[in-house]
Amino acid sequence: MSALREMFDPALKEFLKEERALIASNAAERAWCGRLAMKLERGIEQQRLQGYYADVDYNRKQNGRLKTIKSGNEKVIVIVTDIIVHSRGELAPRDNLIAIEMKKFKRPRAEKILAKYPQNWPFT
């Protein structure tokens, strides 16, 4: 766990410091994710987390199947993680180390709740 914090915390601080202009420009969340993923990759290397990657918009799990979750009403939903630090299914059962969902501050509240609590989908 400490290796993950030592990888994530500096990457986030660097992102917030170096990407101020990108954030202030109101660029797409995908642009933010790409820049943060690059910094996470550097942290993965520094922490020697061999076999792990920081991928953006990743939608697969083991054996190439689509990543899914079950909603509160047991409906299977395909999910795409904004950023995931994982082994791309190669080092199961320790495949997924960190999953990140990025939302801009001004996005609707329902979108932020869904990102945090996907089991509540669909909202009524």
C-alpha positions as CSV (number, residue, x, y, z in Angstrom):
1,M,0.0,0.0,0.0
2,S,2.8,2.4,0.8
3,A,4.3,1.9,-2.7
4,L,0.9,2.9,-4.2
5,R,0.8,6.1,-2.1
6,E,4.4,6.9,-2.9
7,M,3.6,6.5,-6.6
8,F,0.2,8.3,-6.6
9,D,0.8,11.3,-4.3
10,P,3.8,12.8,-6.2
11,A,2.1,12.1,-9.5
12,L,-1.0,14.0,-8.4
13,K,1.0,16.9,-7.0
14,E,3.0,17.1,-10.2
15,F,-0.2,17.0,-12.3
16,L,-1.8,19.8,-10.3
17,K,1.3,22.0,-10.4
18,E,2.3,21.4,-14.0
19,E,-1.1,21.2,-15.7
20,R,-2.7,24.4,-14.3
21,A,-3.1,25.9,-17.7
22,L,-4.7,22.7,-19.1
23,I,-7.1,22.6,-16.2
24,A,-7.9,26.3,-16.4
25,S,-8.5,26.1,-20.1
26,N,-11.5,23.8,-19.4
27,A,-10.1,21.1,-21.7
28,A,-11.8,17.7,-21.8
29,E,-11.5,15.4,-18.8
30,R,-9.8,12.9,-21.2
31,A,-7.0,15.4,-21.7
32,W,-6.6,15.7,-18.0
33,C,-6.6,11.9,-17.6
34,G,-4.0,11.5,-20.3
35,R,-1.6,13.9,-18.5
36,L,-2.2,12.4,-15.1
37,A,-1.7,8.9,-16.5
38,M,1.7,9.9,-17.9
39,K,2.8,11.1,-14.4
40,L,1.5,7.8,-12.9
41,E,3.5,5.8,-15.4
42,R,6.6,7.6,-14.2
43,G,5.7,6.8,-10.6
44,I,5.1,3.1,-11.5
45,E,8.6,3.0,-12.9
46,Q,10.1,4.7,-9.8
47,Q,8.4,2.3,-7.4
48,R,9.4,-0.6,-9.6
49,L,5.9,-1.9,-9.9
50,Q,6.9,-4.1,-12.8
51,G,4.1,-5.4,-15.1
52,Y,1.7,-2.5,-14.2
53,Y,0.4,0.3,-16.5
54,A,-1.6,3.5,-16.2
55,D,-4.2,3.3,-18.9
56,V,-6.9,5.9,-19.9
57,D,-10.5,4.9,-20.9
58,Y,-9.8,1.3,-20.2
59,N,-12.8,-1.1,-20.7
60,R,-11.4,-4.6,-20.6
61,K,-10.8,-7.3,-17.9
62,Q,-9.2,-10.7,-18.1
63,N,-9.3,-12.5,-21.4
64,G,-10.3,-9.4,-23.2
65,R,-13.9,-9.3,-22.0
66,L,-15.7,-6.0,-21.4
67,K,-15.4,-4.7,-17.8
68,T,-18.8,-4.8,-16.1
69,I,-20.5,-4.2,-12.8
70,K,-24.0,-5.0,-11.5
71,S,-26.3,-2.0,-10.7
72,G,-28.5,-1.9,-7.6
73,N,-31.2,-3.7,-9.6
74,E,-28.8,-6.4,-10.7
75,K,-28.5,-5.0,-14.3
76,V,-25.1,-5.7,-15.8
77,I,-23.5,-2.4,-16.9
78,V,-20.4,-2.0,-19.1
79,I,-17.9,0.4,-17.4
80,V,-15.0,2.3,-18.7
81,T,-12.5,3.5,-16.1
82,D,-11.0,7.0,-16.7
83,I,-7.6,5.9,-15.4
84,I,-6.7,2.6,-14.1
85,V,-3.3,1.4,-12.7
86,H,-3.3,-2.3,-13.4
87,S,-1.5,-5.3,-15.0
88,R,-4.0,-5.6,-17.9
89,G,-5.1,-8.9,-16.5
90,E,-1.6,-10.4,-16.5
91,L,-1.0,-10.4,-12.7
92,A,-4.4,-11.6,-11.4
93,P,-5.6,-11.6,-8.6
94,R,-3.6,-8.3,-8.0
95,D,-4.6,-6.9,-11.3
96,N,-6.3,-3.6,-10.5
97,L,-4.3,-1.4,-8.1
98,I,-6.0,2.1,-8.5
99,A,-9.1,3.2,-10.4
100,I,-9.7,6.9,-11.0
101,E,-12.8,8.6,-12.2
102,M,-12.2,12.3,-13.0
103,K,-15.0,14.8,-13.0
104,K,-14.8,18.6,-13.4
105,F,-16.1,20.6,-10.5
106,K,-18.9,22.1,-12.5
107,R,-20.3,18.8,-13.8
108,P,-23.8,17.9,-12.6
109,R,-24.0,16.4,-9.1
110,A,-25.7,13.2,-10.4
111,E,-22.7,12.5,-12.6
112,K,-20.3,12.8,-9.7
113,I,-22.5,10.5,-7.5
114,L,-22.7,8.0,-10.3
115,A,-18.9,8.0,-10.6
116,K,-18.5,7.4,-6.9
117,Y,-21.4,5.0,-6.4
118,P,-22.1,3.2,-9.7
119,Q,-24.3,0.7,-7.9
120,N,-26.9,3.5,-7.6
121,W,-27.4,3.6,-11.4
122,P,-29.9,4.3,-12.9
123,F,-30.9,7.4,-11.0
124,T,-34.6,8.1,-10.7
